[in-house]
Amino acid sequence: MRKKILIIKGSSQYDTVRYFCDEMLLCFTKAGCLVTLFDMTQIDPNIVIPDLFDAYDMIFSFNAIGIEIYNSMNVHPFFWTFLVDPPFHIHPRLKLINKNDPVMVSCIDRNHVTYIDKYYKNIAYTCFMPHGGIYGEPFKRIPYSDRSNNVIFMGSLGDVYEINNMLNVAAESWPELINPIINTAMFDIDSELDDIVLRKAEELSISLSNSMTTEIMYILERLDALRRYNKRLSLIKALCNSDISIDIWGSGWTKALPASSFNGKLKLHNAVSYNTAKFIMADTRIVISDMPLFHDGSHERVFSSMQSGAVTVSDKSIYLEECFENEKEIVFYDCNEIDNLAEKIKGLLSDFHKAENIISNADMLTEYHTWQSRANAILAIVANLPQ
């Protein structure tokens, strides 16, 4: 009997997660399932969902979208929610999950799984499930030598001044704890944020319950973004100062990096939809991936840029180093050694043979990192769970 799946689709920045929903619809369908897509931005869910839930074997969403509706229903089929952000970003939804409901929360970083298992005893099932990648131009790949863009970066830069102001307001609620956390976290980007919270609390002889820790983490959600933006900004500045020309697609850069900076080495473009971004990557030689602080996980841009036939240049994680060998299928960089990275990029732009070997080697592995492979893995896991 074919499994019936309902995918709940919400809103997202640049339509990225909405695009993932469309991709999962295709992948679950290809795997033999009967799939319906429910777009919460188009239809009143309070009218439609109650009539639909009992017709499905599984509900699927990203970032726990739809959990409020799920809780209000009398029928609770299996619910798989695929987190693409750190759990503390999704805290208000995660704490709504009922302990006795069959809900699986998958995470794109193994540290996030540990976090949920520790702090959310209301969640029945957790697992590690990385992003999938999406082919940019599956039918006709542009040769490396003919691509229009040399080096690109795709991603936005938040307003660091506004975020700092928000954090100052947040610190007013508990300044003796929040301020030391902020000060430490900005310099220690190799530690998980919750570890910093607990370490600072211990140093100050402050006892925190699990619920207090998760609330503090949610208050500090913008601190996580600020750490990432500072890391991203430092990377781009260092590369431009090392004579690397970069095209950036994303919002927020003009305030921090005027286009006149770096002697024309920086070209800024408006943010684009995810669908447009994949075609830009398919016409690019080198895509720089600056992951969020996923120390044991991945980001979809790593896989999508590989599948688009570009050389992927990415910061490291434990998981990515398990998947790919440096300078064989990917080029890893250390944020503390940007000069070394600049030389590697210059080498890839001059040595097409080396670049094409990396791309060819990556091609042999990317089939394991598509949304289709993730959909197949999800169905296999669900099939083996107790009924």
C-alpha positions in Angstrom: 0.0 0.0 0.0 1.4 3.4 -1.0 2.2 5.7 1.9 0.1 8.9 1.9 2.1 12.0 2.9 1.0 15.6 3.5 3.7 18.2 3.2 3.0 21.5 5.1 4.6 24.5 3.4 5.0 27.8 5.1 6.8 31.1 4.2 10.6 31.5 4.1 13.3 34.0 3.3 14.1 33.9 -0.5 11.6 31.0 -0.7 14.4 28.6 0.2 12.5 26.3 2.5 9.4 26.6 0.2 11.6 25.3 -2.6 12.8 22.4 -0.4 9.1 21.5 0.2 8.5 21.4 -3.6 11.6 19.2 -3.9 10.5 16.8 -1.2 7.1 16.5 -2.9 8.9 15.3 -6.1 11.2 13.0 -4.2 8.5 11.3 -2.0 6.4 10.9 -5.2 9.4 9.3 -7.0 9.8 7.0 -4.0 6.2 5.7 -4.7 4.3 7.8 -2.2 1.0 9.7 -2.7 1.9 13.2 -1.7 -0.2 16.4 -1.2 1.2 19.8 -0.6 -0.6 22.1 1.7 0.5 25.8 1.4 -0.3 27.6 4.6 0.3 31.0 2.9 -2.5 30.3 0.4 -5.3 28.6 2.4 -6.9 29.0 5.8 -5.5 26.0 7.6 -8.3 26.0 10.2 -10.8 25.2 7.5 -8.9 22.7 5.4 -6.5 20.8 7.7 -9.1 19.1 10.0 -10.6 17.4 6.9 -7.3 16.2 5.7 -5.2 14.8 8.6 -7.0 11.5 9.0 -6.3 10.7 5.3 -2.5 10.6 5.7 0.1 8.2 7.1 2.6 11.0 7.6 2.8 14.7 7.9 6.1 16.4 6.9 7.3 20.0 7.4 10.4 22.0 7.8 11.2 23.8 11.1 8.1 22.5 12.9 5.8 24.5 10.6 2.2 23.4 11.3 2.8 21.9 14.8 0.1 24.2 16.3 -2.5 22.8 13.8 -1.3 19.3 14.4 -1.8 19.7 18.2 -5.4 20.9 17.6 -6.4 17.8 15.7 -8.0 14.7 17.1 -6.1 12.4 14.7 -2.3 12.5 15.1 -0.5 10.6 12.3 3.3 10.4 12.3 4.8 13.9 12.0 8.4 14.4 10.7 9.7 17.9 11.0 13.1 18.6 9.4 15.0 21.4 11.1 17.2 23.5 8.9 18.1 25.9 11.6 19.5 25.5 15.2 16.8 24.2 17.6 16.9 27.3 19.8 15.7 29.3 16.7 12.6 27.1 16.7 12.1 27.0 20.5 8.5 28.3 20.6 7.3 25.5 18.2 9.5 22.7 19.7 8.1 23.2 23.2 4.6 22.8 21.8 5.2 19.2 20.8 3.3 16.8 23.0 5.3 14.0 24.6 2.9 11.2 23.6 2.6 12.2 19.9 4.6 10.4 17.2 6.8 13.3 16.2 10.3 13.0 14.8 12.6 16.0 14.8 15.6 15.7 12.5 18.5 18.0 12.6 21.3 19.0 10.2 23.9 19.0 12.8 24.6 16.2 15.3 25.1 18.7 18.1 21.6 19.9 17.5 20.3 16.3 18.1 22.2 16.3 21.4 20.7 19.6 22.3 17.2 18.4 21.7 17.7 15.1 23.5 19.0 17.1 26.5 16.5 19.9 26.7 13.3 18.7 25.1 12.0 15.6 26.9 8.7 16.2 25.2 10.0 15.0 21.8 9.6 11.3 21.1 12.1 10.8 18.3 15.2 12.6 17.0 17.8 11.9 14.4 20.6 13.5 12.3 19.5 14.2 8.7 21.6 16.6 6.6 20.4 19.0 3.9 20.1 17.7 0.4 21.6 19.5 -2.6 19.8 20.5 -5.8 21.2 20.3 -9.3 21.6 23.7 -10.9 21.5 22.6 -14.6 20.9 18.8 -14.7 20.6 18.5 -18.4 23.4 20.6 -19.7 26.4 21.4 -17.6 28.5 24.4 -18.6 32.2 23.5 -18.9 34.4 25.0 -16.1 36.4 27.0 -18.6 33.3 28.6 -20.1 31.6 29.7 -16.9 30.8 33.4 -16.5 31.6 33.9 -12.8 34.9 33.1 -11.2 34.3 33.3 -7.5 30.9 33.9 -5.9 29.4 34.1 -2.4 25.6 33.7 -1.9 24.2 34.9 1.4 23.0 38.0 3.2 24.5 40.0 6.0 22.3 41.2 8.8 22.4 44.6 10.3 25.0 44.0 13.0 24.3 47.4 14.7 20.6 46.5 15.0 21.4 43.1 16.4 23.8 44.6 18.9 21.0 46.9 20.0 18.6 43.9 20.4 21.2 42.0 22.4 21.7 45.1 24.7 18.0 45.1 25.4 18.0 41.3 26.0 20.9 41.7 28.5 18.9 44.0 30.6 16.8 41.1 31.8 19.9 39.4 33.4 23.0 41.5 32.8 25.4 39.7 35.2 24.9 36.5 33.1 23.9 37.6 29.6 26.7 40.1 29.1 29.5 37.6 29.9 27.9 35.1 27.6 27.8 37.7 24.7 31.4 38.7 25.3 32.7 35.2 25.3 30.6 33.9 22.4 31.8 36.6 20.1 35.4 35.4 20.4 34.8 31.7 20.9 33.0 30.6 17.7 34.3 27.1 18.0 32.1 26.3 21.0 28.4 25.5 20.9 26.4 28.5 22.3 24.6 26.4 25.0 28.0 25.2 26.2 29.1 28.8 26.6 25.8 29.6 28.5 26.4 26.7 30.9 30.1 27.5 31.4 29.4 31.1 32.2 26.6 30.2 34.6 28.9 27.8 36.4 31.7 30.4 36.6 29.2 32.8 38.2 27.7 30.1 40.5 24.3 30.5 38.8 22.1 27.4 38.7 20.1 27.0 35.5 17.3 24.5 35.0 16.9 23.0 31.5 13.8 25.2 30.9 15.8 28.3 32.0 18.6 27.4 29.6 16.3 27.0 26.6 14.6 30.3 27.3 18.0 32.1 27.6 19.1 30.4 24.3 16.0 31.7 22.6 16.7 35.2 23.9 20.2 34.9 22.5 19.0 33.7 19.1 20.3 36.9 17.5 23.7 36.3 19.1 24.0 33.2 17.0 23.3 35.3 13.9 25.8 38.0 15.0 28.6 35.4 15.4 27.9 34.1 11.9 27.7 37.5 10.3 31.0 38.6 11.9 32.7 35.4 10.7 31.2 36.0 7.2 32.3 39.6 7.0 35.8 38.8 8.1 36.1 36.1 5.4 35.0 38.4 2.6 37.2 41.3 3.7 40.2 39.0 4.0 39.8 37.5 0.6 39.3 40.9 -1.1 42.4 42.2 0.7 44.2 39.2 -0.7 43.4 40.3 -4.2 40.5 37.9 -4.8 37.6 39.3 -6.8 34.2 38.2 -5.5 30.6 38.5 -6.7 28.1 38.5 -3.8 24.4 37.9 -4.2 22.6 38.9 -1.0 21.1 41.7 1.0 22.7 43.9 3.7 26.2 44.1 2.3 26.2 47.7 1.1 26.0 49.1 4.6 29.0 47.1 5.8 31.1 46.9 2.6 30.6 49.8 0.1 31.2 48.6 -3.5 34.0 51.1 -3.8 36.0 49.2 -1.3 38.9 46.9 -2.2 39.8 48.5 -5.5 36.9 47.0 -7.4 37.5 43.5 -6.1 34.0 43.3 -4.7 30.8 43.3 -6.8 27.5 43.4 -5.0 24.2 42.1 -6.4 20.7 42.1 -5.0 19.4 39.0 -3.2 17.8 36.4 -5.5 15.4 33.6 -5.1 16.7 30.1 -4.4 15.6 29.0 -7.9 17.7 31.8 -9.5 20.6 31.1 -7.2 21.0 27.5 -8.4 21.4 28.7 -12.0 24.0 31.3 -11.0 26.0 28.6 -9.2 25.7 26.4 -12.4 27.6 29.2 -14.3 30.3 29.7 -11.6 33.8 28.2 -11.2 34.2 28.5 -7.4 31.4 28.8 -4.9 32.4 29.9 -1.4 30.3 28.4 1.3 30.3 30.0 4.7 28.2 27.7 6.9 26.4 28.7 10.0 28.2 27.5 13.1 27.3 23.9 12.3 30.4 22.2 13.9 29.1 18.7 13.2 26.7 19.2 10.3 26.3 20.6 6.9 24.6 23.3 4.7 22.7 22.7 1.5 24.9 25.1 -0.4 27.9 22.7 0.0 26.0 20.0 -1.8 24.1 22.2 -4.3 27.3 23.9 -5.5 29.0 20.6 -6.0 26.0 19.3 -8.0 26.1 22.5 -10.1 29.6 21.6 -11.3 31.4 24.3 -9.3 34.4 23.8 -7.0 33.0 24.1 -3.5 35.1 26.0 -1.0 33.8 25.6 2.5 34.7 25.9 6.1 35.1 22.6 7.9 32.8 20.5 10.1 33.3 17.1 11.6 30.5 15.7 9.3 31.8 17.2 6.1 35.3 16.0 6.8 33.8 12.5 7.1 32.1 12.9 3.7 34.8 14.6 1.6 38.5 14.7 1.4 40.2 18.1 1.3 41.4 19.1 -2.2 40.0 15.9 -3.7 36.3 16.5 -3.7 36.1 19.9 -1.9 38.4 22.6 -0.7 38.2 23.3 3.0 39.4 26.5 4.7 40.2 27.6 8.2 38.9 31.0 9.1 42.2 31.7 10.8 44.3 31.0 7.7 42.6 33.1 4.9 45.9 33.9 3.2 46.4 30.2 2.5 42.8 30.0 1.2 43.4 33.0 -1.2 46.4 31.2 -2.7 44.3 28.0 -3.2 41.6 30.0 -5.0 44.1 31.7 -7.3 45.5 28.2 -8.1 42.1 26.8 -9.0 41.4 29.8 -11.3 44.7 29.2 -13.1 44.9 25.4 -13.1 41.7 24.3 -14.8 42.8 20.6 -14.8 43.1 20.5 -11.0 39.7 22.2 -10.6 38.0 19.8 -13.1 39.5 16.8 -11.2 37.9 18.1 -7.9 34.6 18.6 -9.7 34.8 15.1 -11.2 35.6 13.5 -7.9 32.7 15.3 -6.2 30.4 14.1 -8.9 31.0 10.5 -7.7 29.7 11.3 -4.2 26.9 13.9 -4.7 24.3 11.3 -5.4 24.4 10.5 -1.7 23.6 14.1 -0.8 20.5 14.9 -2.8 17.0 15.5 -1.5 16.0 12.2 -3.1 18.6 10.4 -0.9 17.2 12.2 2.1 13.6 11.3 1.2 14.5 7.7 0.8 16.3 7.7 4.2 13.3 9.3 5.9 11.0 6.6 4.5 13.4 3.8 5.6 13.6 5.3 9.2 9.8 5.6 9.5 9.3 2.1 8.3 11.5 0.7 11.1 10.0 2.7 13.9 7.6 0.9 16.3 4.0 1.2 14.9 
